[in-house]
Amino acid sequence: MLEKFLDMSLVQRIGCGILIGIILGIFLPTWGFIALLGTLFVSCLKAIAPLLVFFLTAASIAKHKMGNETFVKPILGLYLGGTFLAAFVAVITSSIFTVPITLQETASEQAPQNIGTVLSTMLTNVTQNPIQAIIDSNYLGVLFWAVLLGLALRTRTEATKEVIDQISVALSQVVQLIISFAPIGILGLVYESIATTGLSGLTEYLQLVLVLVGTMLFVALIIYPLLTFLFIKENPYPLIFFCLKESAISAFFTRSSAANIPINMMLAEKLKLTKESYAISIPLGATINMGGAAVNDCSSTRYRSFFRLKIDFKHLGGFSCLWCIWSSWGFITIDSFGL
């Protein structure tokens, strides 16, 4: 039995983990130690990701050869365009499928009082102490210092550059080891969701979840393939389905862009992409390419405003779309900005 399980692909083993997590969550909801498996898995991914991003980015920039294309500009355009379209689709679907939700009267955190505070906090995050930025998983700061270090290393000897590159390779191997435990980690995450809320709690928000997941699937299967086709001029779906299979499952259950960075790094390596490009674009995407966050923010803002303030689509749609796009870009790393 164990040999057959180990012979399965990682995705198949994750599927088994999801099924077992659901069963255990329903019939053994008091076994809290199972949820610890998910917590440890996500914690390990979040802990290793900043180190991997820092050394991989620094090594890629240090070894970059003049004239080699990194494609950062078109990637940034895709990030911003994809997030805008995701937010736009969310505004439309949340207007068509109006879902009643229970609102809390008070927020547990204080929202920033003005744009000056937000911009000041963002700039402070960018220039944060590099060690503290790694500890806090502040990817704006991690990228900033990694880029500076990489540029400084370009004038050093090849042996020095090779040391940094080998550290990034070693960290990648650590990441692969952690990802091999994904079936157990996702089992724990699924168990925690089922055991905490119960089936009755899930059914209460089932309609809202279906709208959000349906919107995300529409974006992933219609909007993103269209954007991909504009660039590659080929059938985008083999690539889309491969990426969904390798990355989307873990992203959905970990609910963390940071935790999914190592998985996306490994995916880019499988696709034989240019390391100089994905070493920067993937961690940057985890900060500003927030299609899922834009869908969630736009939809929840629409529902909350409709039921509390009774504002119609014409007046709220454009505002919520633009504001939630903005809050999904780099500002999402700022505590309570979404409030």
C-alpha positions as CSV (number, residue, x, y, z in Angstrom):
1,M,0.0,0.0,0.0
2,L,2.8,2.4,1.0
3,E,4.8,1.6,-2.2
4,K,1.7,2.3,-4.4
5,F,1.2,5.6,-2.6
6,L,4.8,6.6,-3.1
7,D,4.6,5.6,-6.8
8,M,1.8,8.2,-7.3
9,S,2.6,11.6,-8.6
10,L,2.7,14.5,-6.1
11,V,-0.7,15.8,-7.3
12,Q,-2.3,12.4,-6.9
13,R,-0.8,12.2,-3.4
14,I,-2.2,15.6,-2.6
15,G,-5.6,14.5,-3.8
16,C,-5.4,11.5,-1.3
17,G,-4.4,14.0,1.4
18,I,-7.4,16.2,0.7
19,L,-9.8,13.2,0.8
20,I,-8.3,11.9,4.1
21,G,-8.4,15.4,5.6
22,I,-12.1,15.7,4.8
23,I,-12.9,12.3,6.3
24,L,-10.9,12.9,9.5
25,G,-12.3,16.4,9.9
26,I,-15.9,15.0,9.8
27,F,-15.4,12.0,12.0
28,L,-12.5,13.0,14.3
29,P,-12.9,16.8,14.8
30,T,-11.3,16.8,18.2
31,W,-7.9,15.4,17.1
32,G,-6.3,18.9,17.0
33,F,-2.8,17.6,16.5
34,I,-3.7,16.8,12.9
35,A,-4.2,20.5,12.2
36,L,-0.6,21.0,13.4
37,L,0.7,19.2,10.3
38,G,-0.8,21.9,8.1
39,T,0.5,24.7,10.3
40,L,4.1,23.2,10.2
41,F,4.0,22.8,6.4
42,V,2.9,26.4,5.8
43,S,5.4,27.7,8.4
44,C,8.3,25.8,6.7
45,L,7.4,27.2,3.3
46,K,7.0,30.8,4.6
47,A,10.3,30.5,6.5
48,I,12.4,29.3,3.6
49,A,10.8,31.5,0.9
50,P,12.4,34.8,1.9
51,L,15.9,33.2,2.0
52,L,15.4,31.5,-1.4
53,V,14.1,34.7,-3.0
54,F,17.0,36.8,-1.6
55,F,19.9,34.5,-2.7
56,L,18.2,33.5,-6.0
57,T,17.6,37.1,-7.0
58,A,21.1,38.2,-5.9
59,A,22.7,35.3,-7.7
60,S,20.7,35.9,-10.9
61,I,21.5,39.6,-11.1
62,A,25.2,39.0,-10.2
63,K,25.6,36.4,-13.0
64,H,23.4,38.3,-15.5
65,K,25.1,38.9,-18.9
66,M,24.6,42.2,-20.6
67,G,22.2,41.8,-23.5
68,N,20.3,38.9,-22.1
69,E,16.6,39.7,-22.0
70,T,14.8,39.2,-18.6
71,F,11.3,40.1,-19.9
72,V,10.5,42.0,-16.6
73,K,8.6,44.8,-18.4
74,P,6.1,42.7,-20.3
75,I,5.7,40.5,-17.1
76,L,4.8,43.6,-15.1
77,G,2.3,44.6,-17.7
78,L,0.7,41.2,-17.5
79,Y,0.6,41.4,-13.7
80,L,-1.1,44.7,-13.7
81,G,-3.5,43.9,-16.6
82,G,-4.4,40.6,-15.1
83,T,-5.2,42.1,-11.7
84,F,-7.3,44.8,-13.3
85,L,-9.3,42.3,-15.4
86,A,-9.7,40.0,-12.3
87,A,-11.1,42.9,-10.3
88,F,-13.4,43.9,-13.2
89,V,-14.8,40.3,-13.5
90,A,-15.4,40.2,-9.8
91,V,-17.4,43.4,-9.9
92,I,-19.6,42.0,-12.6
93,T,-20.2,38.6,-11.0
94,S,-20.8,40.1,-7.5
95,S,-23.5,42.3,-9.1
96,I,-25.2,39.4,-10.9
97,F,-25.0,36.9,-8.0
98,T,-25.9,38.9,-5.0
99,V,-25.1,36.9,-1.8
100,P,-26.3,37.9,1.7
101,I,-23.6,37.8,4.3
102,T,-23.4,38.4,8.0
103,L,-21.5,41.6,8.9
104,Q,-19.4,42.2,12.0
105,E,-20.1,45.6,13.6
106,T,-16.4,46.3,14.5
107,A,-13.1,45.5,12.9
108,S,-10.3,44.0,15.0
109,E,-7.7,46.2,13.4
110,Q,-7.4,49.9,12.7
111,A,-7.3,51.0,9.0
112,P,-4.7,53.5,7.9
113,Q,-6.1,57.0,8.2
114,N,-4.8,58.5,4.9
115,I,-2.8,57.8,1.8
116,G,0.3,59.5,3.2
117,T,0.4,56.9,6.0
118,V,0.1,54.1,3.4
119,L,2.9,55.4,1.2
120,S,5.1,56.1,4.2
121,T,4.6,52.5,5.4
122,M,5.3,51.1,2.0
123,L,8.6,53.0,1.6
124,T,9.6,52.0,5.1
125,N,9.0,48.4,4.2
126,V,11.2,48.7,1.1
127,T,14.1,50.1,3.1
128,Q,13.7,47.9,6.1
129,N,16.8,46.2,7.6
130,P,17.5,43.3,5.2
131,I,17.8,40.8,8.0
132,Q,14.5,42.0,9.5
133,A,12.9,42.0,6.1
134,I,13.8,38.3,5.7
135,I,12.4,37.5,9.2
136,D,9.2,39.4,8.5
137,S,8.8,37.9,5.0
138,N,8.7,41.5,3.7
139,Y,9.3,40.8,0.0
140,L,9.5,44.4,-1.1
141,G,12.4,44.8,1.3
142,V,13.9,41.4,0.4
143,L,13.8,42.2,-3.3
144,F,15.2,45.7,-2.8
145,W,18.3,44.5,-0.9
146,A,18.8,41.4,-3.1
147,V,18.9,43.6,-6.2
148,L,21.4,46.0,-4.6
149,L,23.6,43.1,-3.5
150,G,23.4,41.5,-6.9
151,L,24.4,44.7,-8.6
152,A,27.4,45.0,-6.2
153,L,28.4,41.4,-6.8
154,R,28.6,41.9,-10.6
155,T,32.1,43.5,-10.2
156,R,33.3,40.7,-7.9
157,T,35.2,37.5,-9.0
158,E,33.4,34.6,-10.6
159,A,34.3,32.4,-7.5
160,T,32.4,34.8,-5.3
161,K,29.3,34.8,-7.6
162,E,29.5,31.0,-7.7
163,V,29.3,30.8,-3.9
164,I,26.0,32.9,-3.9
165,D,24.7,30.7,-6.7
166,Q,25.4,27.5,-4.9
167,I,23.7,28.8,-1.8
168,S,20.6,29.4,-3.9
169,V,20.9,25.9,-5.3
170,A,21.1,24.4,-1.8
171,L,18.1,26.3,-0.7
172,S,16.2,25.1,-3.7
173,Q,16.9,21.5,-2.6
174,V,15.6,22.3,0.8
175,V,12.4,23.6,-0.8
176,Q,12.0,20.4,-2.8
177,L,12.3,18.4,0.4
178,I,9.6,20.5,2.1
179,I,7.3,20.3,-1.0
180,S,7.5,16.5,-0.9
181,F,5.6,16.7,2.4
182,A,2.8,18.7,0.7
183,P,0.2,15.8,0.9
184,I,0.6,15.6,4.7
185,G,0.6,19.4,5.0
186,I,-2.5,19.9,2.9
187,L,-4.2,17.0,4.8
188,G,-3.7,19.1,8.0
189,L,-5.0,22.3,6.4
190,V,-8.2,20.6,5.0
191,Y,-8.7,18.9,8.4
192,E,-8.4,22.2,10.2
193,S,-11.0,23.8,7.9
194,I,-13.5,21.0,8.3
195,A,-13.0,20.5,12.0
196,T,-13.1,24.2,12.9
197,T,-16.2,25.2,10.9
198,G,-17.9,21.9,10.5
199,L,-20.1,21.0,7.6
200,S,-22.9,23.3,8.8
201,G,-20.5,26.2,9.0
202,L,-19.3,25.5,5.5
203,T,-22.8,25.3,4.0
204,E,-23.6,28.8,5.5
205,Y,-21.0,30.4,3.3
206,L,-21.3,27.8,0.5
207,Q,-23.0,30.3,-1.9
208,L,-20.4,33.0,-1.3
209,V,-17.6,30.4,-1.7
210,L,-19.1,29.2,-5.0
211,V,-19.3,32.7,-6.4
212,L,-15.7,33.5,-5.4
213,V,-14.3,30.2,-6.7
214,G,-16.4,30.4,-9.8
215,T,-15.0,33.9,-10.5
216,M,-11.4,32.8,-9.9
217,L,-11.9,29.8,-12.3
218,F,-13.3,32.1,-14.9
219,V,-10.3,34.4,-14.6
220,A,-7.9,31.4,-14.6
221,L,-9.6,29.5,-17.5
222,I,-10.8,32.4,-19.7
223,I,-9.0,35.7,-18.9
224,Y,-5.5,34.4,-18.3
225,P,-5.5,32.1,-21.4
226,L,-6.5,35.1,-23.5
227,L,-3.6,37.2,-22.1
228,T,-1.2,34.3,-22.6
229,F,-2.4,33.8,-26.2
230,L,-1.7,37.4,-27.0
231,F,2.0,36.8,-26.1
232,I,2.7,33.2,-27.3
233,K,0.3,33.1,-30.3
234,E,-0.3,29.4,-29.5
235,N,-2.9,27.3,-27.7
236,P,-2.4,28.4,-24.1
237,Y,-4.4,25.7,-22.3
238,P,-1.7,23.0,-22.1
239,L,0.5,25.5,-20.2
240,I,-2.5,26.8,-18.2
241,F,-3.5,23.3,-17.1
242,F,0.0,22.3,-16.2
243,C,0.5,25.4,-14.0
244,L,-2.9,24.9,-12.4
245,K,-2.0,21.2,-11.6
246,E,1.4,22.0,-10.2
247,S,0.8,25.3,-8.4
248,A,-2.9,26.1,-8.0
249,I,-3.8,23.3,-5.6
250,S,-1.2,24.2,-3.0
251,A,-1.9,27.9,-3.5
252,F,-5.6,27.4,-2.8
253,F,-5.1,25.4,0.4
254,T,-2.2,27.4,1.9
255,R,-4.0,30.7,1.1
256,S,-0.6,32.4,0.9
257,S,1.3,33.9,-2.0
258,A,4.5,33.8,0.1
259,A,4.1,30.1,0.9
260,N,3.7,29.4,-2.8
261,I,6.8,31.2,-4.0
262,P,9.1,28.1,-3.6
263,I,6.5,25.9,-5.4
264,N,6.4,28.4,-8.3
265,M,10.2,28.6,-8.4
266,M,10.3,24.8,-8.8
267,L,7.6,25.0,-11.5
268,A,9.6,27.7,-13.4
269,E,12.6,25.4,-13.2
270,K,10.6,22.5,-14.6
271,L,9.5,24.7,-17.5
272,K,13.2,25.6,-18.1
273,L,12.5,29.3,-17.9
274,T,15.3,31.9,-17.6
275,K,16.4,32.0,-14.0
276,E,17.4,35.7,-14.3
277,S,13.8,36.4,-15.2
278,Y,11.8,34.2,-12.7
279,A,14.1,34.9,-9.8
280,I,12.7,38.5,-9.8
281,S,9.3,38.1,-11.4
282,I,7.9,35.4,-9.1
283,P,8.6,37.1,-5.7
284,L,7.5,40.4,-7.3
285,G,4.3,38.7,-8.5
286,A,3.7,37.4,-5.0
287,T,3.5,41.1,-4.0
288,I,1.7,42.8,-6.9
289,N,0.1,40.1,-9.0
290,M,-2.9,39.7,-6.8
291,G,-5.7,38.4,-9.0
292,G,-7.2,36.3,-6.3
293,A,-7.0,39.1,-3.7
294,A,-8.6,41.5,-6.2
295,V,-11.5,39.0,-6.7
296,N,-12.0,38.6,-3.0
297,D,-11.6,42.3,-2.1
298,C,-13.9,43.5,-4.9
299,S,-16.6,40.9,-4.2
300,S,-16.6,41.3,-0.4
301,T,-16.6,45.1,-0.8
302,R,-19.6,44.9,-3.2
303,Y,-21.5,42.7,-0.8
304,R,-20.8,44.7,2.3
305,S,-21.5,48.0,0.7
306,F,-24.7,46.7,-1.0
307,F,-26.2,45.3,2.2
308,R,-25.0,48.0,4.5
309,L,-25.2,51.1,2.4
310,K,-27.5,50.1,-0.5
311,I,-25.2,51.6,-3.1
312,D,-26.1,50.6,-6.7
313,F,-23.6,49.1,-9.2
314,K,-23.2,52.3,-11.3
315,H,-21.9,54.3,-8.3
316,L,-20.0,51.5,-6.5
317,G,-18.7,49.4,-9.4
318,G,-16.0,51.6,-10.7
319,F,-14.8,52.8,-7.3
320,S,-14.6,49.3,-5.8
321,C,-12.8,47.9,-8.8
322,L,-10.1,50.6,-8.9
323,W,-9.7,50.8,-5.1
324,C,-9.4,47.0,-4.7
325,I,-6.9,46.7,-7.6
326,W,-4.8,49.3,-5.8
327,S,-5.0,47.6,-2.5
328,S,-4.0,44.3,-4.1
329,W,-0.8,45.7,-5.5
330,G,2.3,46.2,-3.3
331,F,0.1,47.7,-0.6
332,I,-1.2,44.3,0.3
333,T,2.0,43.8,2.3
334,I,0.9,46.7,4.6
335,D,-1.1,45.6,7.7
336,S,-4.8,46.4,7.6
337,F,-4.7,48.4,4.3
338,G,-7.6,46.3,3.0
339,L,-9.7,47.8,5.8
